[in-house]
Structures are given as structure tokens and as C-alpha cells.
Amino acid sequence: IVDPSIDSIVLTEETLQNGKKINTKRKKRGLRELEIILYPTITAQDDLSLSSSRIRRGEIDRKGSVYKEAFADR
């Protein structure tokens, strides 16, 4: 929201509204709006969205593999 060197943001349909809110806040701060680049949602092995939040929580890896599935056969 506050970094003037950023000029675009990659979003999915799920996160588009948040991107619009970011642009509103940037505009109020006198910064230029970010170019919004829409990207299709990628699903993980479990058919849920592949997201950085899920990766950080340890639910999936960066390729979308579900960790519990990797250990299920052991």
C-alpha cells in the first residue's frame, strides 16, 4: 500500500476485491494505483486453492502437494 516503487499486483478472482481496496488506499495516500493482473486460480492436489497462506501453514508445498497425503502410506 505504501511502497511507491511497486507498479502492479497479481490477483485471482478471489482476491480482486482486496486489490481494489489496496488501490483505493494508495490513491488516498497520493500514490498511483497498481496495475491489476488477473491470473487464474491454481488448485492444489486436494482441489483447494494453492495459496501462499496454505504453504506457510504447512498444509501444502509450493507445487500444491498435500503434506498429509505424502505421509499417508507410511
mmCIF file of the N, C-alpha and C atoms, coordinates in Angstrom:
data_MODEL
# 
_entry.id   MODEL 
# 
loop_
_atom_site.group_PDB 
_atom_site.id 
_atom_site.type_symbol 
_atom_site.label_atom_id 
_atom_site.label_alt_id 
_atom_site.label_comp_id 
_atom_site.label_asym_id 
_atom_site.label_entity_id 
_atom_site.label_seq_id 
_atom_site.pdbx_PDB_ins_code 
_atom_site.Cartn_x 
_atom_site.Cartn_y 
_atom_site.Cartn_z 
_atom_site.occupancy 
_atom_site.B_iso_or_equiv 
_atom_site.pdbx_formal_charge 
_atom_site.auth_seq_id 
_atom_site.auth_comp_id 
_atom_site.auth_asym_id 
_atom_site.auth_atom_id 
_atom_site.pdbx_PDB_model_num 
ATOM 1   N N  . ILE A 1 1  ? 0.823   -1.201  0.000   1.00 0.00 ? 1  ILE A N  1 
ATOM 2   C CA . ILE A 1 1  ? 0.000   0.000   0.000   1.00 0.00 ? 1  ILE A CA 1 
ATOM 3   C C  . ILE A 1 1  ? 0.861   1.258   0.000   1.00 0.00 ? 1  ILE A C  1 
ATOM 4   N N  . VAL A 1 2  ? 2.008   1.227   0.647   1.00 0.00 ? 2  VAL A N  1 
ATOM 5   C CA . VAL A 1 2  ? 2.798   2.446   0.808   1.00 0.00 ? 2  VAL A CA 1 
ATOM 6   C C  . VAL A 1 2  ? 4.067   2.511   -0.036  1.00 0.00 ? 2  VAL A C  1 
ATOM 7   N N  . ASP A 1 3  ? 4.433   1.428   -0.705  1.00 0.00 ? 3  ASP A N  1 
ATOM 8   C CA . ASP A 1 3  ? 5.675   1.404   -1.473  1.00 0.00 ? 3  ASP A CA 1 
ATOM 9   C C  . ASP A 1 3  ? 5.452   2.005   -2.863  1.00 0.00 ? 3  ASP A C  1 
ATOM 10  N N  . PRO A 1 4  ? 6.021   3.171   -3.137  1.00 0.00 ? 4  PRO A N  1 
ATOM 11  C CA . PRO A 1 4  ? 5.799   3.816   -4.428  1.00 0.00 ? 4  PRO A CA 1 
ATOM 12  C C  . PRO A 1 4  ? 6.509   3.119   -5.590  1.00 0.00 ? 4  PRO A C  1 
ATOM 13  N N  . SER A 1 5  ? 7.442   2.214   -5.309  1.00 0.00 ? 5  SER A N  1 
ATOM 14  C CA . SER A 1 5  ? 8.179   1.550   -6.385  1.00 0.00 ? 5  SER A CA 1 
ATOM 15  C C  . SER A 1 5  ? 7.405   0.378   -6.992  1.00 0.00 ? 5  SER A C  1 
ATOM 16  N N  . ILE A 1 6  ? 6.341   -0.071  -6.336  1.00 0.00 ? 6  ILE A N  1 
ATOM 17  C CA . ILE A 1 6  ? 5.536   -1.171  -6.853  1.00 0.00 ? 6  ILE A CA 1 
ATOM 18  C C  . ILE A 1 6  ? 4.538   -0.607  -7.859  1.00 0.00 ? 6  ILE A C  1 
ATOM 19  N N  . ASP A 1 7  ? 4.436   -1.264  -9.021  1.00 0.00 ? 7  ASP A N  1 
ATOM 20  C CA . ASP A 1 7  ? 3.528   -0.729  -10.037 1.00 0.00 ? 7  ASP A CA 1 
ATOM 21  C C  . ASP A 1 7  ? 2.430   -1.692  -10.466 1.00 0.00 ? 7  ASP A C  1 
ATOM 22  N N  . SER A 1 8  ? 2.470   -2.944  -9.982  1.00 0.00 ? 8  SER A N  1 
ATOM 23  C CA . SER A 1 8  ? 1.412   -3.889  -10.350 1.00 0.00 ? 8  SER A CA 1 
ATOM 24  C C  . SER A 1 8  ? 1.219   -4.918  -9.245  1.00 0.00 ? 8  SER A C  1 
ATOM 25  N N  . ILE A 1 9  ? 0.094   -5.621  -9.345  1.00 0.00 ? 9  ILE A N  1 
ATOM 26  C CA . ILE A 1 9  ? -0.239  -6.659  -8.371  1.00 0.00 ? 9  ILE A CA 1 
ATOM 27  C C  . ILE A 1 9  ? -0.938  -7.795  -9.118  1.00 0.00 ? 9  ILE A C  1 
ATOM 28  N N  . VAL A 1 10 ? -0.553  -9.031  -8.787  1.00 0.00 ? 10 VAL A N  1 
ATOM 29  C CA . VAL A 1 10 ? -1.155  -10.205 -9.419  1.00 0.00 ? 10 VAL A CA 1 
ATOM 30  C C  . VAL A 1 10 ? -2.240  -10.735 -8.490  1.00 0.00 ? 10 VAL A C  1 
ATOM 31  N N  . LEU A 1 11 ? -3.442  -10.873 -9.033  1.00 0.00 ? 11 LEU A N  1 
ATOM 32  C CA . LEU A 1 11 ? -4.593  -11.295 -8.249  1.00 0.00 ? 11 LEU A CA 1 
ATOM 33  C C  . LEU A 1 11 ? -5.369  -12.386 -8.970  1.00 0.00 ? 11 LEU A C  1 
ATOM 34  N N  . THR A 1 12 ? -6.208  -13.078 -8.204  1.00 0.00 ? 12 THR A N  1 
ATOM 35  C CA . THR A 1 12 ? -7.170  -14.006 -8.775  1.00 0.00 ? 12 THR A CA 1 
ATOM 36  C C  . THR A 1 12 ? -8.553  -13.384 -8.595  1.00 0.00 ? 12 THR A C  1 
ATOM 37  N N  . GLU A 1 13 ? -9.555  -14.003 -9.150  1.00 0.00 ? 13 GLU A N  1 
ATOM 38  C CA . GLU A 1 13 ? -10.918 -13.511 -8.949  1.00 0.00 ? 13 GLU A CA 1 
ATOM 39  C C  . GLU A 1 13 ? -11.241 -13.473 -7.454  1.00 0.00 ? 13 GLU A C  1 
ATOM 40  N N  . GLU A 1 14 ? -10.704 -14.428 -6.694  1.00 0.00 ? 14 GLU A N  1 
ATOM 41  C CA . GLU A 1 14 ? -10.961 -14.483 -5.245  1.00 0.00 ? 14 GLU A CA 1 
ATOM 42  C C  . GLU A 1 14 ? -10.387 -13.280 -4.508  1.00 0.00 ? 14 GLU A C  1 
ATOM 43  N N  . THR A 1 15 ? -9.269  -12.741 -4.990  1.00 0.00 ? 15 THR A N  1 
ATOM 44  C CA . THR A 1 15 ? -8.591  -11.659 -4.286  1.00 0.00 ? 15 THR A CA 1 
ATOM 45  C C  . THR A 1 15 ? -8.756  -10.292 -4.950  1.00 0.00 ? 15 THR A C  1 
ATOM 46  N N  . LEU A 1 16 ? -9.533  -10.238 -6.015  1.00 0.00 ? 16 LEU A N  1 
ATOM 47  C CA . LEU A 1 16 ? -9.700  -8.993  -6.759  1.00 0.00 ? 16 LEU A CA 1 
ATOM 48  C C  . LEU A 1 16 ? -10.230 -7.853  -5.898  1.00 0.00 ? 16 LEU A C  1 
ATOM 49  N N  . GLN A 1 17 ? -11.199 -8.119  -5.047  1.00 0.00 ? 17 GLN A N  1 
ATOM 50  C CA . GLN A 1 17 ? -11.762 -7.055  -4.196  1.00 0.00 ? 17 GLN A CA 1 
ATOM 51  C C  . GLN A 1 17 ? -10.701 -6.468  -3.261  1.00 0.00 ? 17 GLN A C  1 
ATOM 52  N N  . ASN A 1 18 ? -9.819  -7.317  -2.739  1.00 0.00 ? 18 ASN A N  1 
ATOM 53  C CA . ASN A 1 18 ? -8.739  -6.813  -1.883  1.00 0.00 ? 18 ASN A CA 1 
ATOM 54  C C  . ASN A 1 18 ? -7.790  -5.921  -2.678  1.00 0.00 ? 18 ASN A C  1 
ATOM 55  N N  . GLY A 1 19 ? -7.532  -6.275  -3.919  1.00 0.00 ? 19 GLY A N  1 
ATOM 56  C CA . GLY A 1 19 ? -6.689  -5.448  -4.772  1.00 0.00 ? 19 GLY A CA 1 
ATOM 57  C C  . GLY A 1 19 ? -7.306  -4.087  -5.020  1.00 0.00 ? 19 GLY A C  1 
ATOM 58  N N  . LYS A 1 20 ? -8.618  -4.053  -5.204  1.00 0.00 ? 20 LYS A N  1 
ATOM 59  C CA . LYS A 1 20 ? -9.306  -2.775  -5.392  1.00 0.00 ? 20 LYS A CA 1 
ATOM 60  C C  . LYS A 1 20 ? -9.218  -1.922  -4.129  1.00 0.00 ? 20 LYS A C  1 
ATOM 61  N N  . LYS A 1 21 ? -9.295  -2.567  -2.966  1.00 0.00 ? 21 LYS A N  1 
ATOM 62  C CA . LYS A 1 21 ? -9.163  -1.829  -1.698  1.00 0.00 ? 21 LYS A CA 1 
ATOM 63  C C  . LYS A 1 21 ? -7.755  -1.253  -1.554  1.00 0.00 ? 21 LYS A C  1 
ATOM 64  N N  . ILE A 1 22 ? -6.770  -2.021  -1.969  1.00 0.00 ? 22 ILE A N  1 
ATOM 65  C CA . ILE A 1 22 ? -5.387  -1.541  -1.932  1.00 0.00 ? 22 ILE A CA 1 
ATOM 66  C C  . ILE A 1 22 ? -5.253  -0.306  -2.812  1.00 0.00 ? 22 ILE A C  1 
ATOM 67  N N  . ASN A 1 23 ? -5.819  -0.356  -4.009  1.00 0.00 ? 23 ASN A N  1 
ATOM 68  C CA . ASN A 1 23 ? -5.726  0.798   -4.904  1.00 0.00 ? 23 ASN A CA 1 
ATOM 69  C C  . ASN A 1 23 ? -6.440  2.021   -4.335  1.00 0.00 ? 23 ASN A C  1 
ATOM 70  N N  . THR A 1 24 ? -7.549  1.825   -3.661  1.00 0.00 ? 24 THR A N  1 
ATOM 71  C CA . THR A 1 24 ? -8.257  2.944   -3.025  1.00 0.00 ? 24 THR A CA 1 
ATOM 72  C C  . THR A 1 24 ? -7.375  3.580   -1.959  1.00 0.00 ? 24 THR A C  1 
ATOM 73  N N  . LYS A 1 25 ? -6.724  2.754   -1.146  1.00 0.00 ? 25 LYS A N  1 
ATOM 74  C CA . LYS A 1 25 ? -5.847  3.279   -0.086  1.00 0.00 ? 25 LYS A CA 1 
ATOM 75  C C  . LYS A 1 25 ? -4.625  3.973   -0.684  1.00 0.00 ? 25 LYS A C  1 
ATOM 76  N N  . ARG A 1 26 ? -4.071  3.428   -1.743  1.00 0.00 ? 26 ARG A N  1 
ATOM 77  C CA . ARG A 1 26 ? -2.924  4.063   -2.398  1.00 0.00 ? 26 ARG A CA 1 
ATOM 78  C C  . ARG A 1 26 ? -3.312  5.431   -2.947  1.00 0.00 ? 26 ARG A C  1 
ATOM 79  N N  . LYS A 1 27 ? -4.480  5.491   -3.563  1.00 0.00 ? 27 LYS A N  1 
ATOM 80  C CA . LYS A 1 27 ? -4.955  6.750   -4.147  1.00 0.00 ? 27 LYS A CA 1 
ATOM 81  C C  . LYS A 1 27 ? -5.100  7.817   -3.056  1.00 0.00 ? 27 LYS A C  1 
ATOM 82  N N  . LYS A 1 28 ? -5.648  7.422   -1.899  1.00 0.00 ? 28 LYS A N  1 
ATOM 83  C CA . LYS A 1 28 ? -5.808  8.359   -0.783  1.00 0.00 ? 28 LYS A CA 1 
ATOM 84  C C  . LYS A 1 28 ? -4.466  8.866   -0.268  1.00 0.00 ? 28 LYS A C  1 
ATOM 85  N N  . ARG A 1 29 ? -3.421  8.051   -0.419  1.00 0.00 ? 29 ARG A N  1 
ATOM 86  C CA . ARG A 1 29 ? -2.075  8.442   0.026   1.00 0.00 ? 29 ARG A CA 1 
ATOM 87  C C  . ARG A 1 29 ? -1.304  9.217   -1.053  1.00 0.00 ? 29 ARG A C  1 
ATOM 88  N N  . GLY A 1 30 ? -1.954  9.432   -2.188  1.00 0.00 ? 30 GLY A N  1 
ATOM 89  C CA . GLY A 1 30 ? -1.304  10.173  -3.265  1.00 0.00 ? 30 GLY A CA 1 
ATOM 90  C C  . GLY A 1 30 ? -0.407  9.310   -4.133  1.00 0.00 ? 30 GLY A C  1 
ATOM 91  N N  . LEU A 1 31 ? -0.528  8.010   -4.021  1.00 0.00 ? 31 LEU A N  1 
ATOM 92  C CA . LEU A 1 31 ? 0.267   7.103   -4.847  1.00 0.00 ? 31 LEU A CA 1 
ATOM 93  C C  . LEU A 1 31 ? -0.547  6.662   -6.052  1.00 0.00 ? 31 LEU A C  1 
ATOM 94  N N  . ARG A 1 32 ? 0.139   6.254   -7.099  1.00 0.00 ? 32 ARG A N  1 
ATOM 95  C CA . ARG A 1 32 ? -0.579  5.776   -8.282  1.00 0.00 ? 32 ARG A CA 1 
ATOM 96  C C  . ARG A 1 32 ? -1.181  4.401   -7.996  1.00 0.00 ? 32 ARG A C  1 
ATOM 97  N N  . GLU A 1 33 ? -2.295  4.133   -8.650  1.00 0.00 ? 33 GLU A N  1 
ATOM 98  C CA . GLU A 1 33 ? -2.934  2.827   -8.500  1.00 0.00 ? 33 GLU A CA 1 
ATOM 99  C C  . GLU A 1 33 ? -2.068  1.758   -9.147  1.00 0.00 ? 33 GLU A C  1 
ATOM 100 N N  . LEU A 1 34 ? -2.134  0.559   -8.610  1.00 0.00 ? 34 LEU A N  1 
ATOM 101 C CA . LEU A 1 34 ? -1.394  -0.556  -9.167  1.00 0.00 ? 34 LEU A CA 1 
ATOM 102 C C  . LEU A 1 34 ? -2.132  -1.132  -10.366 1.00 0.00 ? 34 LEU A C  1 
ATOM 103 N N  . GLU A 1 35 ? -1.374  -1.555  -11.359 1.00 0.00 ? 35 GLU A N  1 
ATOM 104 C CA . GLU A 1 35 ? -1.970  -2.296  -12.467 1.00 0.00 ? 35 GLU A CA 1 
ATOM 105 C C  . GLU A 1 35 ? -2.391  -3.655  -11.909 1.00 0.00 ? 35 GLU A C  1 
ATOM 106 N N  . ILE A 1 36 ? -3.615  -4.047  -12.157 1.00 0.00 ? 36 ILE A N  1 
ATOM 107 C CA . ILE A 1 36 ? -4.115  -5.336  -11.671 1.00 0.00 ? 36 ILE A CA 1 
ATOM 108 C C  . ILE A 1 36 ? -3.964  -6.366  -12.782 1.00 0.00 ? 36 ILE A C  1 
ATOM 109 N N  . ILE A 1 37 ? -3.217  -7.426  -12.468 1.00 0.00 ? 37 ILE A N  1 
ATOM 110 C CA . ILE A 1 37 ? -3.019  -8.530  -13.402 1.00 0.00 ? 37 ILE A CA 1 
ATOM 111 C C  . ILE A 1 37 ? -3.802  -9.714  -12.857 1.00 0.00 ? 37 ILE A C  1 
ATOM 112 N N  . LEU A 1 38 ? -4.831  -10.123 -13.584 1.00 0.00 ? 38 LEU A N  1 
ATOM 113 C CA . LEU A 1 38 ? -5.650  -11.259 -13.144 1.00 0.00 ? 38 LEU A CA 1 
ATOM 114 C C  . LEU A 1 38 ? -5.037  -12.562 -13.624 1.00 0.00 ? 38 LEU A C  1 
ATOM 115 N N  . TYR A 1 39 ? -4.934  -13.505 -12.706 1.00 0.00 ? 39 TYR A N  1 
ATOM 116 C CA . TYR A 1 39 ? -4.362  -14.808 -13.006 1.00 0.00 ? 39 TYR A CA 1 
ATOM 117 C C  . TYR A 1 39 ? -5.350  -15.872 -12.554 1.00 0.00 ? 39 TYR A C  1 
ATOM 118 N N  . PRO A 1 40 ? -5.529  -16.927 -13.299 1.00 0.00 ? 40 PRO A N  1 
ATOM 119 C CA . PRO A 1 40 ? -6.487  -17.959 -12.882 1.00 0.00 ? 40 PRO A CA 1 
ATOM 120 C C  . PRO A 1 40 ? -6.037  -18.646 -11.595 1.00 0.00 ? 40 PRO A C  1 
ATOM 121 N N  . THR A 1 41 ? -6.996  -19.065 -10.813 1.00 0.00 ? 41 THR A N  1 
ATOM 122 C CA . THR A 1 41 ? -6.696  -19.785 -9.580  1.00 0.00 ? 41 THR A CA 1 
ATOM 123 C C  . THR A 1 41 ? -6.115  -21.146 -9.923  1.00 0.00 ? 41 THR A C  1 
ATOM 124 N N  . ILE A 1 42 ? -5.058  -21.512 -9.227  1.00 0.00 ? 42 ILE A N  1 
ATOM 125 C CA . ILE A 1 42 ? -4.433  -22.820 -9.402  1.00 0.00 ? 42 ILE A CA 1 
ATOM 126 C C  . ILE A 1 42 ? -4.850  -23.668 -8.215  1.00 0.00 ? 42 ILE A C  1 
ATOM 127 N N  . THR A 1 43 ? -5.250  -24.881 -8.480  1.00 0.00 ? 43 THR A N  1 
ATOM 128 C CA . THR A 1 43 ? -5.672  -25.744 -7.388  1.00 0.00 ? 43 THR A CA 1 
ATOM 129 C C  . THR A 1 43 ? -4.555  -26.704 -6.998  1.00 0.00 ? 43 THR A C  1 
ATOM 130 N N  . ALA A 1 44 ? -4.558  -27.041 -5.729  1.00 0.00 ? 44 ALA A N  1 
ATOM 131 C CA . ALA A 1 44 ? -3.596  -27.988 -5.183  1.00 0.00 ? 44 ALA A CA 1 
ATOM 132 C C  . ALA A 1 44 ? -4.121  -29.410 -5.390  1.00 0.00 ? 44 ALA A C  1 
ATOM 133 N N  . GLN A 1 45 ? -3.372  -30.355 -4.923  1.00 0.00 ? 45 GLN A N  1 
ATOM 134 C CA . GLN A 1 45 ? -3.725  -31.776 -5.044  1.00 0.00 ? 45 GLN A CA 1 
ATOM 135 C C  . GLN A 1 45 ? -5.096  -32.079 -4.451  1.00 0.00 ? 45 GLN A C  1 
ATOM 136 N N  . ASP A 1 46 ? -5.495  -31.331 -3.431  1.00 0.00 ? 46 ASP A N  1 
ATOM 137 C CA . ASP A 1 46 ? -6.772  -31.568 -2.759  1.00 0.00 ? 46 ASP A CA 1 
ATOM 138 C C  . ASP A 1 46 ? -7.923  -30.755 -3.357  1.00 0.00 ? 46 ASP A C  1 
ATOM 139 N N  . ASP A 1 47 ? -7.693  -30.159 -4.524  1.00 0.00 ? 47 ASP A N  1 
ATOM 140 C CA . ASP A 1 47 ? -8.692  -29.364 -5.252  1.00 0.00 ? 47 ASP A CA 1 
ATOM 141 C C  . ASP A 1 47 ? -9.067  -28.060 -4.562  1.00 0.00 ? 47 ASP A C  1 
ATOM 142 N N  . LEU A 1 48 ? -8.322  -27.651 -3.549  1.00 0.00 ? 48 LEU A N  1 
ATOM 143 C CA . LEU A 1 48 ? -8.487  -26.335 -2.940  1.00 0.00 ? 48 LEU A CA 1 
ATOM 144 C C  . LEU A 1 48 ? -7.452  -25.400 -3.554  1.00 0.00 ? 48 LEU A C  1 
ATOM 145 N N  . SER A 1 49 ? -7.628  -24.101 -3.359  1.00 0.00 ? 49 SER A N  1 
ATOM 146 C CA . SER A 1 49 ? -6.713  -23.131 -3.949  1.00 0.00 ? 49 SER A CA 1 
ATOM 147 C C  . SER A 1 49 ? -5.292  -23.313 -3.443  1.00 0.00 ? 49 SER A C  1 
ATOM 148 N N  . LEU A 1 50 ? -4.348  -23.198 -4.364  1.00 0.00 ? 50 LEU A N  1 
ATOM 149 C CA . LEU A 1 50 ? -2.943  -23.153 -3.989  1.00 0.00 ? 50 LEU A CA 1 
ATOM 150 C C  . LEU A 1 50 ? -2.675  -21.709 -3.581  1.00 0.00 ? 50 LEU A C  1 
ATOM 151 N N  . SER A 1 51 ? -2.270  -21.484 -2.343  1.00 0.00 ? 51 SER A N  1 
ATOM 152 C CA . SER A 1 51 ? -2.043  -20.124 -1.869  1.00 0.00 ? 51 SER A CA 1 
ATOM 153 C C  . SER A 1 51 ? -0.826  -20.081 -0.958  1.00 0.00 ? 51 SER A C  1 
ATOM 154 N N  . SER A 1 52 ? -0.219  -18.903 -0.885  1.00 0.00 ? 52 SER A N  1 
ATOM 155 C CA . SER A 1 52 ? 0.940   -18.743 -0.005  1.00 0.00 ? 52 SER A CA 1 
ATOM 156 C C  . SER A 1 52 ? 0.539   -18.964 1.450   1.00 0.00 ? 52 SER A C  1 
ATOM 157 N N  . SER A 1 53 ? -0.684  -18.625 1.804   1.00 0.00 ? 53 SER A N  1 
ATOM 158 C CA . SER A 1 53 ? -1.150  -18.845 3.185   1.00 0.00 ? 53 SER A CA 1 
ATOM 159 C C  . SER A 1 53 ? -1.143  -20.330 3.526   1.00 0.00 ? 53 SER A C  1 
ATOM 160 N N  . ARG A 1 54 ? -1.620  -21.147 2.624   1.00 0.00 ? 54 ARG A N  1 
ATOM 161 C CA . ARG A 1 54 ? -1.652  -22.588 2.864   1.00 0.00 ? 54 ARG A CA 1 
ATOM 162 C C  . ARG A 1 54 ? -0.243  -23.168 2.907   1.00 0.00 ? 54 ARG A C  1 
ATOM 163 N N  . ILE A 1 55 ? 0.644   -22.627 2.085   1.00 0.00 ? 55 ILE A N  1 
ATOM 164 C CA . ILE A 1 55 ? 2.036   -23.078 2.108   1.00 0.00 ? 55 ILE A CA 1 
ATOM 165 C C  . ILE A 1 55 ? 2.676   -22.730 3.446   1.00 0.00 ? 55 ILE A C  1 
ATOM 166 N N  . ARG A 1 56 ? 2.480   -21.486 3.917   1.00 0.00 ? 56 ARG A N  1 
ATOM 167 C CA . ARG A 1 56 ? 3.060   -21.056 5.209   1.00 0.00 ? 56 ARG A CA 1 
ATOM 168 C C  . ARG A 1 56 ? 2.501   -21.854 6.381   1.00 0.00 ? 56 ARG A C  1 
ATOM 169 N N  . ARG A 1 57 ? 1.236   -22.261 6.298   1.00 0.00 ? 57 ARG A N  1 
ATOM 170 C CA . ARG A 1 57 ? 0.639   -23.066 7.374   1.00 0.00 ? 57 ARG A CA 1 
ATOM 171 C C  . ARG A 1 57 ? 1.102   -24.518 7.335   1.00 0.00 ? 57 ARG A C  1 
ATOM 172 N N  . GLY A 1 58 ? 1.809   -24.900 6.266   1.00 0.00 ? 58 GLY A N  1 
ATOM 173 C CA . GLY A 1 58 ? 2.315   -26.255 6.148   1.00 0.00 ? 58 GLY A CA 1 
ATOM 174 C C  . GLY A 1 58 ? 1.295   -27.256 5.650   1.00 0.00 ? 58 GLY A C  1 
ATOM 175 N N  . GLU A 1 59 ? 0.222   -26.780 5.055   1.00 0.00 ? 59 GLU A N  1 
ATOM 176 C CA . GLU A 1 59 ? -0.803  -27.678 4.513   1.00 0.00 ? 59 GLU A CA 1 
ATOM 177 C C  . GLU A 1 59 ? -0.356  -28.307 3.196   1.00 0.00 ? 59 GLU A C  1 
ATOM 178 N N  . ILE A 1 60 ? 0.328   -27.506 2.373   1.00 0.00 ? 60 ILE A N  1 
ATOM 179 C CA . ILE A 1 60 ? 0.769   -27.944 1.053   1.00 0.00 ? 60 ILE A CA 1 
ATOM 180 C C  . ILE A 1 60 ? 2.175   -27.423 0.794   1.00 0.00 ? 60 ILE A C  1 
ATOM 181 N N  . ASP A 1 61 ? 2.827   -27.996 -0.224  1.00 0.00 ? 61 ASP A N  1 
ATOM 182 C CA . ASP A 1 61 ? 4.108   -27.448 -0.631  1.00 0.00 ? 61 ASP A CA 1 
ATOM 183 C C  . ASP A 1 61 ? 3.893   -26.494 -1.805  1.00 0.00 ? 61 ASP A C  1 
ATOM 184 N N  . ARG A 1 62 ? 4.969   -25.938 -2.339  1.00 0.00 ? 62 ARG A N  1 
ATOM 185 C CA . ARG A 1 62 ? 4.859   -24.943 -3.413  1.00 0.00 ? 62 ARG A CA 1 
ATOM 186 C C  . ARG A 1 62 ? 4.295   -25.510 -4.707  1.00 0.00 ? 62 ARG A C  1 
ATOM 187 N N  . LYS A 1 63 ? 4.351   -26.814 -4.857  1.00 0.00 ? 63 LYS A N  1 
ATOM 188 C CA . LYS A 1 63 ? 3.806   -27.447 -6.058  1.00 0.00 ? 63 LYS A CA 1 
ATOM 189 C C  . LYS A 1 63 ? 2.352   -27.860 -5.874  1.00 0.00 ? 63 LYS A C  1 
ATOM 190 N N  . GLY A 1 64 ? 1.811   -27.669 -4.664  1.00 0.00 ? 64 GLY A N  1 
ATOM 191 C CA . GLY A 1 64 ? 0.417   -27.996 -4.403  1.00 0.00 ? 64 GLY A CA 1 
ATOM 192 C C  . GLY A 1 64 ? 0.199   -29.395 -3.860  1.00 0.00 ? 64 GLY A C  1 
ATOM 193 N N  . SER A 1 65 ? 1.283   -30.096 -3.560  1.00 0.00 ? 65 SER A N  1 
ATOM 194 C CA . SER A 1 65 ? 1.145   -31.425 -2.953  1.00 0.00 ? 65 SER A CA 1 
ATOM 195 C C  . SER A 1 65 ? 0.720   -31.269 -1.502  1.00 0.00 ? 65 SER A C  1 
ATOM 196 N N  . VAL A 1 66 ? -0.189  -32.114 -1.082  1.00 0.00 ? 66 VAL A N  1 
ATOM 197 C CA . VAL A 1 66 ? -0.700  -32.071 0.290   1.00 0.00 ? 66 VAL A CA 1 
ATOM 198 C C  . VAL A 1 66 ? 0.225   -32.904 1.165   1.00 0.00 ? 66 VAL A C  1 
ATOM 199 N N  . TYR A 1 67 ? 0.754   -32.299 2.234   1.00 0.00 ? 67 TYR A N  1 
ATOM 200 C CA . TYR A 1 67 ? 1.712   -32.997 3.086   1.00 0.00 ? 67 TYR A CA 1 
ATOM 201 C C  . TYR A 1 67 ? 1.127   -34.246 3.728   1.00 0.00 ? 67 TYR A C  1 
ATOM 202 N N  . LYS A 1 68 ? -0.120  -34.184 4.199   1.00 0.00 ? 68 LYS A N  1 
ATOM 203 C CA . LYS A 1 68 ? -0.679  -35.355 4.867   1.00 0.00 ? 68 LYS A CA 1 
ATOM 204 C C  . LYS A 1 68 ? -0.807  -36.531 3.901   1.00 0.00 ? 68 LYS A C  1 
ATOM 205 N N  . GLU A 1 69 ? -0.992  -36.228 2.605   1.00 0.00 ? 69 GLU A N  1 
ATOM 206 C CA . GLU A 1 69 ? -1.066  -37.282 1.598   1.00 0.00 ? 69 GLU A CA 1 
ATOM 207 C C  . GLU A 1 69 ? 0.302   -37.940 1.412   1.00 0.00 ? 69 GLU A C  1 
ATOM 208 N N  . ALA A 1 70 ? 1.363   -37.145 1.540   1.00 0.00 ? 70 ALA A N  1 
ATOM 209 C CA . ALA A 1 70 ? 2.710   -37.677 1.348   1.00 0.00 ? 70 ALA A CA 1 
ATOM 210 C C  . ALA A 1 70 ? 3.073   -38.678 2.434   1.00 0.00 ? 70 ALA A C  1 
ATOM 211 N N  . PHE A 1 71 ? 2.510   -38.528 3.626   1.00 0.00 ? 71 PHE A N  1 
ATOM 212 C CA . PHE A 1 71 ? 2.843   -39.403 4.743   1.00 0.00 ? 71 PHE A CA 1 
ATOM 213 C C  . PHE A 1 71 ? 1.779   -40.464 4.996   1.00 0.00 ? 71 PHE A C  1 
ATOM 214 N N  . ALA A 1 72 ? 0.714   -40.485 4.218   1.00 0.00 ? 72 ALA A N  1 
ATOM 215 C CA . ALA A 1 72 ? -0.397  -41.405 4.455   1.00 0.00 ? 72 ALA A CA 1 
ATOM 216 C C  . ALA A 1 72 ? -0.015  -42.872 4.253   1.00 0.00 ? 72 ALA A C  1 
ATOM 217 N N  . ASP A 1 73 ? 0.897   -43.139 3.354   1.00 0.00 ? 73 ASP A N  1 
ATOM 218 C CA . ASP A 1 73 ? 1.281   -44.514 3.056   1.00 0.00 ? 73 ASP A CA 1 
ATOM 219 C C  . ASP A 1 73 ? 2.359   -45.065 3.985   1.00 0.00 ? 73 ASP A C  1 
ATOM 220 N N  . ARG A 1 74 ? 2.825   -44.260 4.880   1.00 0.00 ? 74 ARG A N  1 
ATOM 221 C CA . ARG A 1 74 ? 3.937   -44.703 5.744   1.00 0.00 ? 74 ARG A CA 1 
ATOM 222 C C  . ARG A 1 74 ? 3.458   -45.343 7.016   1.00 0.00 ? 74 ARG A C  1 
# 
